[in-house]
Amino acid sequence: MSIIKALDILNQNGVVAFPTETVYGLGAKIDSDEALKKIFSTKERPFFDPLIVHVDTIDKAKACFKHWNPVAECMAKNFWPGPLTIVMEKSELISDVITSGLSSVGVRIPDHPVALELLQKIKIPLAAPSANKFGKTSPTSAAHVKKEFLETVYVLESDIPCQIGIESTVLLVRNNLDISILRPGLIVKSEIEKILIQNKVSYQWKETVDKKESPGHLKHHYMPEIPFVICRNPHMKVKDVGQIVDQRLSALPDEVEGVKILKPGKPVSKIEFLKLAETPQQAAREIYSQLRTASERKPDLLCLALLKDYSAGPDAEMWDSVLDRLFKAASLVID
């Protein structure tokens, strides 16, 4: 790992992959549209998908926004550094390239020593989506990034893993203190509510929202290299899964919102079944690596059978965040 080399690349308007507590990010300085456009070209990412800005201090975060309010202050003091992205009206510091032309921007402070050291030394905020090709499975190790981009992207490595394993919660905060979750993560709604109430901060949930203000809003995202299906019926027989997939996947479009929908090239015979960990925290740490590793074994199909109701119990909110990623990674959901 060489922070010096990473800084040199960034200062020459290049991109660098670096670890965070969620997933590896592909970063570029926000003061260079040339560098920002390299994020999109490297990832083969469409310009309508906005980027998240990473900073190392709350003061630098404030500079990215046009206004700062009590909800943002409370969230920043209680959840940063950490896996919460705050979306508010952007300041003039933020290029339209970052926000896909939107008037708002998402900002967070990552909770990983390598990311923080890089941000402290570069002194300029970094825009950084996940370090993978557009629509594909997010990387949780340096090896994942290297396999994705080969020698074309410099990767800052670390012995400290991506402890969380899925992307941050994205919270939209409006000037009138209406708030909405644009993307679920491991900081959940009840936890946000608890902190706001404890600190006597006024707020109001607004459930109806345009999620296009957030990265990761597309119907299909995080997809592995092998067709992946989710089966809601734990009693379905393996041969029935193959038959249904053969019938229904061929009827799907080849592409949705710029993301290619993977389909088996032949009748399904070899199915590999994935298994979720017992807790959502462990499942979050493992799911992207599971999808990548299973894909490398080249089955005809990956399948996850939901063996229980994850919408009940004390961990339901966190399971919702994990399943959000899995359902978007799936080419098909069968009942």
Order of alpha helices (4+ residues) and beta strands (2+ residues): alpha-beta-beta-alpha-beta-alpha-alpha-beta-alpha-beta-alpha-beta-alpha-beta-beta-beta-alpha-beta-beta-alpha-beta-beta-beta-alpha-beta-alpha-beta
